[in-house]
Amino acid sequence: MSQVSKNKLNNKVYERIFSLFPQFLHRMVVKNKQSIVIDAFFTRTEKIVFSKRIAIAFMLVKGYNYRQISAKIKVSTSTILKIADCLRNSNDDSIVHELELIAKEDAFIEFLGAIDYKISKLLPPKSGNWSVWRGRIEKAKASKQVKI
């Protein structure tokens, strides 16, 4: 992460810049320009760190254990613990709630994929090589699997 200046800010300045930050983010999200903000203000390293933290929180909500998360995202267990503590100690459950909604959407997409796969297994082509057809289905299923 970037270095923060050792020079202390005046409390009024500190409060003002930290009230401006969420206001600005909200306006950009409402205008659907969050990607522009991320690309403009975050370095590649900061994007990776922040993305990994969100992925850790998401995987925790989905029920992954620390070892699985560490192996998948290549982070230390102390980083995972830090994110777990942030989720546990948050005064607002909206972060966990949104992650749970995403997990449900993810589960729903997987469910639809499974149904599509089962239906396609039941409806073979009217003509042609059935083993080639079956191979294409297996290949498509493997390519659609979600990594996280």
N, C-alpha and C positions, 0 to 999 in steps of 0.2 A: 504494500500500500504506500501511498505518497506520504511524505513527511509533513507533519504539522509544525508550524512555527512555534518556538519556545516562548515567544512574546505573548503575554496574556492580553486578551481583549477586554475592553471596558464592558461591564455587565450589560449596559444598555445596547451597545453595539452587538454583543453576543446574542442577546434576546432578539434583536431586530433581524439579524441575518438568519437565525434559525426559525423565525416566523416567516420570513420571505421564502425560504427553501420549500416548505410544503405547499405554500400558495402557488409558487411557480410550477411545481410538479403537477399540482391539481389542474391548473390551466392548460398545461401541455397535454395531459392525459385526456381531458375533456375534448381537446382539439385533435386527439389521436396522433400526437406528435412525440410520444415518449421515446421512440427510437432515435429521433433527432437529438433529443436531450442527452441520451446515453452516449451516442456517438460524439457529440460535441464536448461534453464535460468530463467523460471518464476515459482514462487511459486503458489500453488493452489489459494490463494487469489488474486494474480496478474492476473492469468488467468481469474478468475471470473469477476474481475473489468474491465479488458480489453474487455472481451466478452460482458459484459453488455453495455459498451460504444458503441461497434460496433452495437449491437442489437438496441440500442436507435437510432443511426444514421440511420439504416436501416428502422426502424419503422417511423421515421420522414419523410424520403424520400417517404415511402409508404402512407403518409398522416394521420397517427394516431395522435390524439391530446395528450397533455401532460397527461391528466387524464388516458387515455387508456394505455399509455406506463407505467406510474407509477404503475398502477394496475397489468399489465402483468409481468413486469420485477422487480417489488419491488424496485424502486429507487425513490429518492425525485425529486420534480419538479425542484429544483435548479440544480441537476445533469443533467436533461434533457435540461434545459436552457443553461447550460455550453456547452453541446455537440451541441446544435442548433447554438449557437454563433460560435463555432469552424467551423462548416460547412458553416455558412453564411460569416464568415470573412476570410476564406481560400483564399489564392492567387491562388490556383490551384483547378480547378473543377474536377480533376480526381477522388477524393474520392466519391463525389456525383454521378459522372458519373458511376463509378463501382457499387455503391449501386443501382442506377437506372437500370443498366443492370441485376443485380441479381433480382430485383423486377420484371422486365419483364420476366425473366426466370421462376420466381416463378408463375407469372400470367399465363405463357404459360403451365407450368406443371399442374396448376389447371384447365386450359382449356382442356388439353388433358384428365385429369381425368374425367371431366364432360362429354366429348364426349364418353369416354370409358363406363362411367356409362349409358349414354343414349342409346348407341348401345347395351349394355348388357341387358337393359330393353326391347329393341325391339326384341331380339333374345332369346326367352325362350328355355329351353332344350326340346329335342324331346320327352322325356319320364321322368317320375318322378313327384315328388310333387312340383308344381309351387310355393306354399306358402313358402316352405323351400328354394327354389331357390331365391325368392324375399328377404327373410330374410338374406340370405348370402350376397346378393348384398348390402343391407342396412348396414350390419355389416362391410363389406369391405370398403364401402364409409366412414363410421364413423372413421375407423382406419387410413385411408389415409389422413385425414384432417390435414393441417399444423397448428402447434401451434402458430407460430409467423407470 
